Amino acid sequence: MASCPILQRERVFQLGAHAYRIPALLYLPQQKTLLAFAGERTSKEDEYAKLIVLRKGSYDASTHQVRWHAQEAVAQAQMEGHRSMNPSPLYDEKTGTVLFFIAVPGQVSEHHQLHTRVNVTRLCQVTSTDHGRSWSPVRDLTDSVIGPAHKDGATFAVGPGHCLQLHNPTQSLVVPAYAYCTRPSLQAPTPSAFCLVSHDHGKFVSWDTLGCQVAQVGDAKRRVVYLNARSPLRARVQVQSANDGLDFGETQPVQKRVEPPHGCQGSIIGFPSPRAGSESPDRCAYSDLLRMGAGPNGSPQFGCLYEPDDYEEIVFVMFTLKQAFSAEVLLQGALCVLPRRALPTERLAVSFF
């Protein structure tokens, strides 16, 4: 981050013949490989999204540096006549890398779906068993995972950002998402966050929120799934699940995490926490944050992929807990990276709560 020393800062995607939006980051610790995903577009607007692209990064633990390789398209992550958006990757220890994304016909906009109340967005998946070198044919999961609930929403999306595999006996998979639920004809569709849980089915758990991310926090005796989401309440909202994401408690606004009227995107990760209340700013929009094991001097190390400067580029930054915060305590918490929207620029806040 701009106001504290970091291990590395490097541009991964840059505006040129194409624009790149909605980053997602995945770390494969056994291979010491980072997978950086983004949506390639002919323009910055959602309606001009095309496909999902990938850059692999080789991490050298001795130098704490990442060497990024050439950009490539995830060609299989497409449905004919649809544009691919919102890459949401997951590393499943049993089956390999899974990439969830949404597919939308042609240039049908989110606004059009909200106005007509006709949900044409599809939930899709491709998988890789060789760490992102090759990918399976695309699978449309909409009917099998979302089922009849699909028609109850005006539109939906997964992510943005990576998904989560829980440390429980079944190694459950949790895919954060959000939808605009239809209401009586005189009321506009309202946003709700939900999670798809496990391999072959999803259970909807919703709140009056938008895009969300999840982390597992706690110790071996008691772990909870923590969900943090944007909202129209001018503050982030949070909620916890004590049964691996099947049920969540009451939604709580996080008043210290102030947001603009329509909310802003944020990224979270569970880790041994520092003292609360620290922040480190930099300009940004969407982001994805993950943990990369131990950094120099044993301090926990993190990687973050984010959009600065009016979506002109997507940048990778790597830093340690000690670089981001002045002190550490032996507690389990969550690190949140979210844009602080204060015109005329956006600020990236790294906060513990």
Secondary structure, DSSP 4 states (H G I P E B T S, - for coil): -TTS--SEEEEEEE-SSSEEEEEEEEEETTTTEEEEEEEEESSSSGGGEEEEEEEEEEEETTTTEEEE---EE-TTS--TTEEEEEEEEEEETTTEEEEEEEEEETT--HHHHHHHT----EEEEEEESSTTSS-PPPEE-IIIIIGGGGGGEEEEEE-SS--EE-SSTT--EEEEEEEEE--STTS--EEEEEEEESSS--B----S--SEEEEEEE-SS-EEEEEEE--SSSEEEEEEESSTTSS----EEEEEEE--TT----EEEEEEEE-TT-------SSEEEEEEEE-GGG-EEEEEEE--TTTTEEEEEEEEHHHH-S-EEEEEEEEEEEEEEETTEEEEEEEE-
